[in-house]
């Protein structure tokens, strides 16, 4: 390493967020950037630790010590080449990844000041685009064709790798544009959609064909009929007989977990992605009728679910001009602080997470169970909830939920259900059909979806080379 003692002299410095009074009035990215000198200093903190647990923790197998060293020495092009060797889309993960590598960093274990890998990753990638280090590849075609169903992070990663291997790849997407949850689930204030468009333009120039507005239902297909049915549906332009040599299913987890409490049908109760996807479409210039528009303007908003999707709803509600936001979670409050005694290293620490959206204003409550949605004239006016507690199950297994105190009503004209997604069930596919990403593993992180896409591309390649 260029400066093996930097971690002793330089503290972790994050770029931070734009001021709250400024950022809540627009959907621009909230995260700021450090200048070049400060970014190099942060990269220099990546010590020569001997065993790089960051590499072990990253689903993509990124190598932060190598590209941080190159960044510290000012070789931005080498830093990008090393980063891009394992990560096909570092401009995405550099913005939205929870940075599993940083939680595994030796400096985090010792000082709770890990290297700023995620921010370094974003800076390296933006420099690469700005300086022209991102180059196009035009692989020699091997004569075989692969269809990818779904243009989310898993599908894009699989398509990218298969294309670079020489396969003719066609991606089919039910929406009007690519990105999956990157485009329709993550707000613009975390990921500007121009970043996705920039990458899509490169993938298209490199030869990947994208077909939008094509929804392919897999639930009604069974057994040996699947291959022929899929081939007939997703026949590539100009292909003889419309046959694909292999098909990759990367359709994610489209079914959100519902809450079947009384009053669920009231106007004002929505899944989180209904709000998030619609808002992103509005920002993209798509017109939404007044009757279909979901807005938090002037309303008391209740978000049910304590994860990242719920946090995204909070930030969106503020930007739409809500009156107030409350977030409730049925599980206990996570431990505050950098470590979790009940879930020690090398496991990911389940500690309290305060996002930029939480900082903008939100009442957060834990151990709250939803009993009933209350309304008047078909419109939501409030939600009856019950404070609960969790007690050990004498028979083992899941703890028992017990009531605590009396039910209460939280005033709300808009409820957003952000309780996760159901893992899809798939029929038995023929051997040339592969499943990847959330569609195979259940809802998880973007970085894990990308890793699954890359692994699936290798499986497809090995199958077609038999």
N, C-alpha and C positions, 0 to 999 in steps of 0.2 A: 504494500500500500504506500501511497505517496507520503502520507503523514500518519504514521501508526499511533501517534500520541494525541491526535486532534480531539478525540473524545474526552480527554482529560481537561482540555482548555476551552472547548466550545460547547455551549449548551444547545439543546434542541430549540429551534426557532421555526414556528409555523407561520405561514403567510397570513392566516386569519381570514376573517370575513369582512365584507363591506359593512359600513355602519348600518344598524338596524333601521334608523329613520330614513335611510336612502333606499335600501334594498327592498323593503316591503311594498314599494310603489311600482315595481316592475318585475319582470320574470328573467332578468339578466342573471348570469351566473354569480352566485354570492361569494365564491372563493376568490381571494386575491392571489397575487404571485410575488415572490421575492425577486430582487434584482439579481443579475448574474453573479456578482461577487458573493452575496449572501447565500445563493444557491450552491455555489462551489464550496463554501465553508460548511454548509450542511452535509454535502456529499463527503467531505473529508472526515466527518465523524464516523463513517463506516469503518470500524476497526478491523484489523487482521485477527479475527477471533478464532481462527483455526477450524472450528466446526460451524459453518454458516447455517444456523437453524432457520434463517429467513428462506433459504432455498428449499429446505425440507418442508416448511409450512405452506409455501405457495403452490396451489393446485397446478399452475402452469410450469412450475420448476424454474421460475425466474432466478437470476443470479445477481442480486443487488450488489455484492462486493465488487464484482467485475465492472458493472456499468457506473457505479458510484465512483470508483477509482478513476475511470476515464473522464467522468464529469469533473471531478476535482482537478484533474490535470488539464482541463480545457478542451479535451478531444471529444466534442459533442457528437461528431459523426460516428466514432467508434462506440461511444456510449449507446447511440441509437441502434447500431448494428447488433451489439450484444443484447440489448433489450428486445429487439424485434426478432431475434433468433428463437426466442421461446414464447413471446407474446405477440400475436398477430395484430391486436388492436390496443396498444398501450394508451392511446388517447381516451379510450373508454374507462379502463381500469384506473388510469391516473386521476380520474375525476370521481368515480363512484365506488371503488373497491374499499371494503373495510380494512384493508391492509393486514391480512393475516401474518404477513412477513414481519410487520412491525411489532405485533404482539409476541412473536417468537424471537425478536432481536435480543442479543445478549445484553445490549445497553438497556433494554426494557426490563430484563430480569434483574439487573444490578441497580440501575439508577431510575428506572421508569421514565427514561428519556430516549426512546428508540430513534434510530436514524429515520429521517423523513422520506422514506422510500417512495410512498405514493406521490407526494408532491414532486420529488425528483424525477419520477417517471413521467409525470405530465409535462414538466419543464423540458426534459430531453426530447419528448415527442413533438412538442410545439416548435422547438428549435429545429428539429429535423424537417418538418414541413416548411418552416420559414426559410431555411437555408438550402432546400432542395436535396436533402439527403434521402428522402423517400422516393425510391425509384420504381418504375414499372417493370413487371416481369411478363415475358411472353413465352411461356413454356411450349415445348414441342408436344403436339397432341399424340396420344397413344391409340386413338381410334375407339375408345370406350366412353360410354355416356353414363352419367350419374344424375339422378334427380334428388334435390333436397327440398323437403316440404317444411316450410317455416323459415323466415328470415330474421329470427332473433339471434342473440349472441352465439348460441350453440350451432345453429344452422349456418350462420355466416362463417364461423371458424372452420366448420367441416368443409363448406364450399371453398373457402380460401385455400386450405391445404390440398384438397383434391384437385383444384384447378392448377396449383403449382406442381402437382405430380403429373400433370398432362391429361387429365380427364376433362371431357367436355361436360361442364356442369350447368344445369338449369335449376334455378331456385324458384319455388312457387310460394307465394305469400297471399293470405286472405285479405290483408289490409291494403290500403292504397300506397303504402310506402314501407320500406324495410326498417328493421330495428327491433321489432317485438317490444318487449318491456322497456328497452332503451329509449324507444320513441314514444310509446303510448302509456308507459307506467311511470317513468322517471320524469319529474318536472324539469322545465327548461332552466330553472334557477340552479339546478345541479348539473345538468348536461344540456348545453345548447345544441339544438338539433342540426345546426350547420356543421357540427363536428361529425355527425353521422353521415350527412350528405357528402361531405368531403371524402370520407372513406368509401362510400358507395360508388362515387364517380371513379375511384381508382379500381375497385373490383370489377366494374363494368368494362373499363379500358383494358383490364387484364384478361377479359374474355368470358367472364361469368354472365350468363343470361338470367335476367330477373323478369318474372311474370307476376303482376299484381292483380288483386281482386279475384284470385282463384282459391276458393275454399274447398278442401278435399276432406270429406267425412270418412273416417276409418272405422267407425263403430259398427256399421252395417256389413262390413266385409269379413268374410271368414275363410280360413284355410287356404287352399290352393287358388281360390278365386282372387286373392288379394293382388298378386303380382300382375295378372292380366288386367284387372280392374284399374289398378294404379297406372299401369303403362298406358291404358287407353285414355285416362283422365289427364295425365301429365305428359302427353306425347310432345317431344321437342320439335321445334319447327324444322322441317326438312329431313326428319329422321325416317329411315326406311322402316315402315311398320310401327313406328312410334315406340319402339322398345328401348328401355333403359337396362343397362347391365346391372345396376344396383340402385336402390332407393334408400335415402336417409330421412327418417322421420324426426323432426325437431320442432314439434308443435307446442312445446311448453306445457304449462298447467293452466288451461283456459277457464277452469271451473273454480270460482272463488268459494270459500267456506261461508255458508249462510248461517243466519241466526233466526231460527223458526220460533220466535216469541210472538205472543198475541199482538196484533197491530202491525205486523210486518208489512202488510199491504198498504199502509198509509202513505200518502204522498209526502215525500221528504226523506224517505229511508232509501239509501242507495249503497251499492257496493263502491268501495273506494276507487276502483279503476274506472267506474262510470264517470266520476268527476275528473280524475287525472287524465284519462284519455281524451275526454271531451275538451278540457282546457288546452291540452297540447294541440288538438286539432284546430281550435279557435285561433291559437297563436300562429298556426301554419296557414291561416287565411281561409279555412273552411267555414262556411256559414252554417250556423245551428239555429233552428227556429226557436222562437220565444217559448213555445210549449215544451220543447225538448231540452232547453238550456237548464243545466244544473249550476246554481250559483249560491255562494255563501253570503252575498252582499246583504248587509243589515241584519243578519241572522245570528242566533246563538247556535253554535255548531258543537255536536258531540261526535268524537271519533272513538269507535270501539275497536281496540286492538293497539298494543303498545310497541309494534315493530317499526321498521323503516317506512313501510307503506303508510302507516298511520301518521308518521312524522311528515311525510310528503303532503298528506292531506292538510295538516296544520299550516304548513307554509303556503299552500295554495289558497286556503281559506283566508289567510291574512291578506294576500294579494288581491283577492276578490272583494275585500272590504267587509269582512265579517264583524259582528258585534263582539263576540267572545268565542273562545275555543276551549273545550274540555276533552281530555283524552283519558279513557278508562281502560284498565287491563285486568283480566280475571286472575292472573298470576301474581305472586308476591312481588314487592319492589326489589329489584336487584341490589346487590351490595354496592355501596358507594366507595370509590377509591380505585386504585390501579390494579389491585389483586382480588381474587375471589378464593377465599380459603376452602370453599366446598368444591371448587373446580380448578385446582392448581395446575401450573405449567407441567406438561406441555399442552394441556387442554386449553381451548380458547376461554379467556376469562369472561364470565357472565356478569359483568358489572354494569352499573347504571350508565346509560348513554344519553347525553344531552346534545341534540343536533342544533344546527343553525335555526331550524324552524321552531324548536322549543324555546330558544333564546328570544324569539320574536314575541313570545307571550302565549302561555298555555297553562291551564290548570291540569295537573297530572295526578291521577289517583290509581292505586293498585288494590287488588283483592276486592274488586267490584264485579258482581254478577248482574247481568241484564235480565229483568223479569218481564217487562211489557213495554210496548210502544203505545203512547197515549196521544189521542188526537181529537179534533173537533171538525165536523163537516168534511171528513176524509183527509184532513191535513194534520201533519204531525205537530204537536205542541210540547211534548216532553217525553221522557223515558223514566220508567220506574226501575230503580236499581236496588240492589241489596249488598251491603258490605258483608263479606264472608271471611272465613279463615280456613286454613288447611291443616289438617291433623294427620299424623301417621296412621296408615292402615294396619290394623292388628294382623290382617291376613297377608300383609306384604303388598307390593305393587303400588299403583297410583294412590297418592294421599287422598283423604276424604274431605270433601268440601262441606263446611258447616256454616250456618247462618250466624251473623254477628250483628247485633243491633237491630234497628227497625228499617223497613224499606223507606226509600225517599224518592223524590222525583227531581230529575235534572231537566231544567227547561231547555228545549231544543226545537228549532224549526228545520234543522238539517242534521241527519245522522249518516255517518259514513262507516260502513262495515269493512274493517281492515284486519281480518282475522286469518289471513293466509289463504292457501289454495290446496285443492285436493289433487293427490297424485293420480294421473290417468291410468285407466286399465286398458291393456292392449290385448287383442286376440293373438293367436299363434301365427306368426308371419313366416313366409318362406325364407330360405337361408340368404337370399340376396337383399333382404330388407333389414335395415339397422335402425335402432332408436338411440337418440342421444339427448343430452341436456336434461332440463327439468322434466321433459316428457318421459324420460327413462328413470330418473332418480327422485322426482318430486321437487317442489320449489326450493331453490337454494340461491347461491350467489352468482352474479354474472361471471366472475372469474372461474367458478366451478363449471358453469355451462360452457364457457369457451374451452376449458380443458377437456371436457367430455366430447365436444365437437372435434377437437384435434385427435383425441384417442380413437374416435369413431372413424375418422378419415383413414387412420392407419389400419383399422380392421377391414374397412372396405377395400383398401389397396391390397392387403394380404389375401383377401378372398378372391379378388379379380385376377390375382397373379398365380393362383393355384394351377 
